[in-house]
Amino acid sequence: MITAGIPQCVPCRPAARLTKPRCQATPNTLEAPSSSSSSAQAAERVASGAAAGPRPAASSAPAGSWLRGQAGLRGISLGPGGILTSALVAEATGTNEAGAVADGYRPINRVAYQGAPGAYSEMAALKACPGWEPLPCEQFEVAFQALTQWMAERAALPVENSLGGSIHAVYDLLLRYRLHIVGEVSIDVRHCLLALPGVEKGAIKRVLSHPQALAQTDSYTRRMPGVVREAVDDTAGAAKLIAENGWRDAAAVASRRAGELYGLDVVEEDIQDMKDNVTRFVVLSRDPLVASDALTSGVPYKTSIVFSLQEGPGMLFKALSVFALRDIDMTKIESRPMRENPLILSDPSPSGGGTAQRSFNYLFYIDFMGSLAQPQAQNALRHLQEIAPFLRVLGSYPVGG
């Protein structure tokens, strides 16, 4: 089955472009609509391939009242440097489901990201959406929830790092939530060793950071005698912990911007083991980009898809051939076991005798150059649909830098 239209029709226009802001909201205050939609309604929207929630008509709500539900406005104040959590999302919306927005919606130029202010994800969000208000979220899924619940118009999430590989948690969430990739950006990761003012390198006994950042600076920190490495949720959060607690025996591995935000000094810069350290982020929206824009923009496009295959010899070869036969350049391919129905039972011999063998049932993620507006891409996906039980287009978007 295919769960995204291979453009026989033109997708809806996004609610807001990555261009000029159309309204401004009060900083650090989140307001979201209450929703009376049931689980069945939410499931119906997912099954039909609709975007996350209907597009409501705009009303004459006053500035700042950018979301209005049937029960009125519900405001949540994050406070200075606050981070959005799943509990705050539920409190603001009155539901844990991907509920619908009733009326009075006015788009707010806010981009959600995972981590504390000063995180590399914040840098990616600001690069993807210049001039927009960044919304820090506690976890990856909270950023998805914020976008689904109309608390943000975009979300910037990491999908792969040149050293650490793919971030599978984000790929899993792309399947769970009905959102669309509308852009991508890459961020050069330049780790710094941050500590409170006046702290010397020799006095540091603990180094805090995200597990991936600790792995990317493993050789450097091992050369620091007697130092214990401690994992926390994100790089900027490590800097924030040290600043709030006044730990003079601790240092954080984070960005220079995180040190500036939390009043920490840069003990040493560019401490990553590999200097070429790049993280790729995707920009998500509730609506896909208009396919026809790719034909007139003059910018190269990339399309991301995910699909499954039936068991049998040469099935993956047949799937990849639909692109090779049309001279379509693939830029990424990755397989991942299905979270649901992960195992396949098969006979060990053509005669069917013996004990059944078990093997993984995989999902395949592919990025290829081209837009859904191009006939060769459309034909390739129609061809792939003939042999793929499941196929979803995650997004077609301009190639980012």
C-alpha positions in Angstrom: 0.0 0.0 0.0 1.1 3.5 -0.6 0.4 6.2 2.0 1.5 9.3 0.1 0.2 10.5 -3.2 2.7 10.0 -6.1 1.6 13.3 -7.6 -1.4 12.7 -9.6 -2.7 15.6 -7.7 -0.8 18.7 -6.4 -0.2 18.7 -2.6 -1.6 21.5 -0.5 0.4 24.6 0.1 2.2 24.9 3.4 0.5 27.0 6.1 3.6 29.2 6.3 6.7 29.6 4.1 10.2 29.9 5.3 10.1 33.6 4.4 8.7 36.7 5.9 6.9 36.4 9.2 3.2 37.1 9.1 2.6 37.7 12.8 4.4 37.8 16.1 3.6 36.1 19.3 4.5 36.9 22.9 7.9 35.2 23.6 8.0 32.2 26.0 4.2 31.9 26.1 2.6 29.0 24.4 -1.1 28.8 23.6 -2.7 25.9 21.9 -6.3 24.9 21.2 -8.3 22.4 23.1 -9.6 19.5 20.9 -12.6 17.3 21.1 -11.4 15.0 18.3 -11.5 11.3 19.3 -8.9 8.6 18.7 -11.0 7.3 15.9 -10.9 10.7 14.1 -7.2 10.9 14.5 -6.7 7.4 13.2 -9.0 8.2 10.2 -6.8 11.2 9.4 -3.6 9.1 9.5 -5.2 6.3 7.4 -6.3 8.8 4.8 -2.9 10.3 4.5 -4.1 13.8 5.6 -1.8 16.3 7.3 -1.7 16.5 11.0 -5.0 18.3 11.7 -7.3 20.3 9.4 -6.4 23.8 8.2 -8.8 26.1 10.1 -10.0 29.4 8.8 -8.3 32.6 10.1 -10.3 34.9 12.3 -9.9 38.4 13.8 -8.3 37.2 17.0 -6.1 39.8 18.7 -2.3 39.8 18.4 -0.9 37.1 20.7 -4.1 35.0 20.6 -2.7 32.9 17.8 -4.6 29.7 18.6 -8.2 29.5 19.8 -10.0 26.3 20.5 -13.6 25.5 21.2 -13.0 26.0 24.9 -11.0 29.2 24.5 -7.3 29.9 24.9 -5.0 27.9 27.2 -1.7 29.6 27.8 1.5 28.0 29.1 4.4 30.1 30.2 7.8 28.5 29.9 9.7 31.1 31.8 13.2 32.4 30.9 15.2 29.7 29.2 12.3 27.2 29.7 12.0 24.0 27.7 8.7 22.5 26.3 7.9 19.1 27.7 5.2 16.5 26.8 3.3 17.4 30.0 3.2 21.0 28.9 1.9 20.1 25.5 -0.9 18.0 27.0 -1.8 20.8 29.4 -1.8 23.4 26.6 -3.9 21.3 24.2 -6.0 19.4 26.7 -5.2 16.1 24.8 -2.4 13.7 24.1 -3.7 13.0 20.7 -3.0 14.7 17.4 -6.1 16.7 17.8 -7.7 19.1 15.4 -7.6 22.9 15.7 -11.0 24.4 15.8 -11.1 28.0 14.7 -9.2 31.2 14.9 -5.8 29.8 13.9 -3.1 32.3 13.0 0.2 30.9 11.9 3.1 31.8 14.3 6.7 31.8 13.0 8.1 29.5 15.6 10.4 26.5 14.9 10.7 23.7 17.4 13.9 21.8 18.2 15.2 19.3 20.7 17.5 20.6 23.5 18.2 23.6 25.6 19.0 27.1 24.1 22.6 27.0 22.8 22.3 23.4 21.4 23.5 22.6 17.9 19.8 21.9 17.1 19.0 25.5 17.9 21.7 26.6 15.5 20.1 24.4 12.8 16.6 25.7 13.5 17.8 29.4 13.2 19.7 28.5 10.0 16.7 26.8 8.5 14.2 29.5 9.6 16.0 32.9 9.9 14.2 35.4 12.1 11.8 32.8 13.5 11.3 32.2 17.2 13.1 29.0 18.4 11.1 26.7 20.7 13.3 24.4 22.8 11.8 21.0 23.5 12.8 18.3 26.0 12.8 15.3 23.7 12.6 14.6 19.9 8.9 13.5 20.3 8.0 16.8 22.1 9.1 18.7 19.0 6.9 16.5 16.9 4.0 17.1 19.3 4.5 20.8 19.2 4.3 20.9 15.4 1.4 18.5 15.3 -0.5 20.5 17.9 0.0 23.8 16.0 2.3 25.2 18.7 5.0 25.7 16.0 5.0 26.0 12.2 8.3 24.1 11.7 10.5 21.7 13.5 14.3 21.0 12.9 15.5 17.5 13.8 18.8 15.8 13.3 18.7 12.7 11.1 22.4 11.8 10.6 25.9 12.7 11.7 29.1 12.1 9.7 30.7 10.3 12.7 27.7 8.8 14.6 25.6 7.8 11.7 21.8 7.9 11.6 19.6 9.1 14.5 17.1 6.2 14.4 14.8 7.8 17.0 13.9 10.6 14.6 13.3 8.1 11.7 10.9 6.1 13.9 9.0 9.3 14.8 8.7 10.2 11.1 6.7 7.0 10.6 4.5 7.6 13.7 3.6 11.3 13.0 2.0 12.5 9.8 4.5 15.3 9.0 6.4 16.2 5.9 10.1 17.0 5.2 10.2 20.5 3.5 13.9 21.3 3.8 17.3 20.3 5.2 20.3 22.1 6.6 23.8 20.9 7.8 25.7 22.2 10.8 29.4 21.9 11.4 29.9 20.6 14.9 32.7 22.4 16.7 32.9 21.2 20.3 34.4 23.3 23.0 35.4 22.5 26.6 33.4 24.9 28.8 33.9 25.6 32.5 33.0 28.4 35.0 35.2 31.5 34.8 38.6 31.0 36.5 38.5 27.2 36.3 41.8 25.7 35.0 41.8 22.5 32.9 43.8 20.6 35.5 41.1 21.2 38.1 38.4 19.5 36.0 37.3 16.1 37.3 34.0 15.6 35.4 33.1 16.2 31.8 29.3 16.4 31.0 27.7 16.2 27.6 25.4 14.3 25.3 26.5 10.7 24.7 27.3 11.4 21.0 29.4 14.5 21.9 31.3 12.4 24.5 32.0 9.8 21.9 33.1 12.4 19.4 35.6 13.8 21.9 36.7 10.4 23.4 40.4 10.7 22.6 40.6 14.2 24.0 38.9 13.5 27.3 40.9 10.3 27.8 44.0 12.4 27.8 42.7 14.3 30.8 43.9 12.3 33.9 41.3 11.2 36.4 38.3 12.7 34.5 34.9 11.0 34.7 32.6 11.4 31.7 28.9 11.8 32.5 26.1 11.7 29.9 23.2 14.2 30.0 20.3 14.9 27.6 22.1 17.4 25.4 25.2 19.5 25.0 23.7 22.8 26.0 21.9 21.2 28.9 25.3 20.2 30.3 26.5 23.8 30.2 23.3 24.9 31.8 23.7 22.4 34.7 27.2 23.6 35.4 26.2 27.2 35.4 23.1 26.7 37.6 24.9 24.5 40.2 28.2 26.3 40.2 30.2 23.2 39.7 33.9 24.2 39.6 35.2 20.6 39.2 33.1 20.0 36.0 33.3 21.0 32.4 30.8 20.7 29.5 31.4 19.6 25.9 29.2 22.0 24.0 29.2 24.9 21.5 30.7 28.3 22.0 27.2 29.8 21.9 26.2 27.6 24.8 29.1 29.0 26.8 28.1 32.6 26.0 24.5 31.9 27.0 25.3 30.4 30.4 28.4 32.5 31.3 31.0 29.8 30.8 34.6 30.3 29.6 36.0 28.3 26.6 38.9 26.3 28.1 39.7 24.8 24.7 38.1 24.9 21.3 37.7 22.3 18.5 38.3 19.3 20.8 36.4 16.8 18.6 38.5 13.8 17.5 37.6 14.3 13.8 37.6 17.9 12.5 35.1 17.1 9.8 32.1 16.6 12.0 28.8 17.5 10.3 25.2 16.9 11.4 22.3 16.9 8.8 18.9 18.2 10.0 15.6 18.0 8.3 12.9 20.7 8.5 9.4 19.4 9.1 6.0 20.9 8.4 2.4 19.8 8.6 2.0 20.3 4.9 4.2 19.2 2.0 5.7 21.7 -0.4 3.9 22.4 -3.6 5.3 20.0 -6.2 5.1 22.5 -9.1 7.5 24.9 -7.3 10.4 22.5 -8.0 10.0 23.1 -11.8 10.3 26.9 -11.5 12.6 27.4 -8.6 15.8 26.3 -10.4 17.0 24.7 -7.1 17.9 21.0 -7.1 15.4 18.9 -5.1 15.8 15.8 -3.0 13.0 13.3 -2.2 13.0 11.0 0.9 10.9 7.8 0.9 10.5 4.7 3.1 9.2 1.3 1.9 9.1 -2.4 2.7 9.6 -5.4 0.5 8.2 -8.9 0.3 10.5 -11.8 1.0 12.1 -13.3 -2.1 15.4 -13.5 -4.1 16.4 -10.2 -5.8 13.6 -8.1 -4.3 16.0 -5.3 -3.2 17.7 -5.4 -6.6 14.4 -5.0 -8.3 13.5 -2.0 -6.0 16.8 -0.2 -6.6 16.5 -0.9 -10.4 13.5 1.4 -10.7 15.9 4.3 -10.0 18.9 3.1 -12.0 16.7 2.4 -15.1 15.8 6.1 -15.1 19.2 7.5 -14.2 18.0 8.8 -10.8 20.9 9.4 -8.4 20.4 7.9 -4.9 22.2 9.8 -2.1 21.3 7.6 0.8 20.0 4.0 1.5 19.6 2.4 4.8 17.7 -0.6 6.2 16.1 -0.8 9.6 14.2 -3.7 11.2 10.4 -3.0 11.5 9.3 -2.2 15.0 6.1 -4.1 14.4 6.2 -7.6 12.9 10.0 -7.6 12.9 10.5 -11.3 12.1 9.8 -13.4 9.0 9.3 -17.2 9.1 10.6 -19.1 6.1 11.2 -22.7 5.1 14.9 -23.7 5.1 14.7 -25.7 1.9 12.7 -25.5 -1.4 10.9 -28.7 -0.5 9.6 -27.1 2.7 11.0 -29.6 5.1 12.9 -28.9 8.3 12.7 -26.2 10.9 11.4 -22.7 9.8 14.1 -20.0 9.8 13.6 -16.6 11.2 14.9 -13.4 9.6 14.3 -9.7 10.1 11.6 -7.8 8.2 13.1 -4.5 7.1 12.1 -1.0 6.2 14.3 0.7 3.6 15.0 4.5 3.7 16.1 6.1 0.5 17.0 9.6 -0.5 17.2 10.4 -4.2 17.8 13.5 -6.3 14.7 14.8 -8.0 11.3 16.2 -7.3 7.9 14.6 -7.3 7.0 17.1 -10.1 9.4 15.3 -12.4 7.9 12.6 -14.6 10.9 10.2 -14.1 10.5 10.4 -10.3 6.8 9.8 -10.6 7.3 6.8 -12.9 10.0 5.4 -10.6 7.7 5.5 -7.6 4.8 4.0 -9.5 7.1 1.2 -10.5 8.3 0.7 -6.9 4.7 0.7 -5.7 4.1 -2.5 -7.8 6.6 -4.5 -5.7 6.4 -2.7 -2.3 3.6 -3.6 0.1 4.3 -0.3 2.0 5.5 2.9 0.5 5.5 6.4 2.0 6.9 9.7 0.6 8.5 11.5 3.6 9.1 14.7 1.7 10.3 16.4 -1.5 12.4 19.5 -0.7 15.2 21.7 -1.9 18.7 20.5 -1.3 20.2 22.3 1.7 23.7 23.4 2.6 
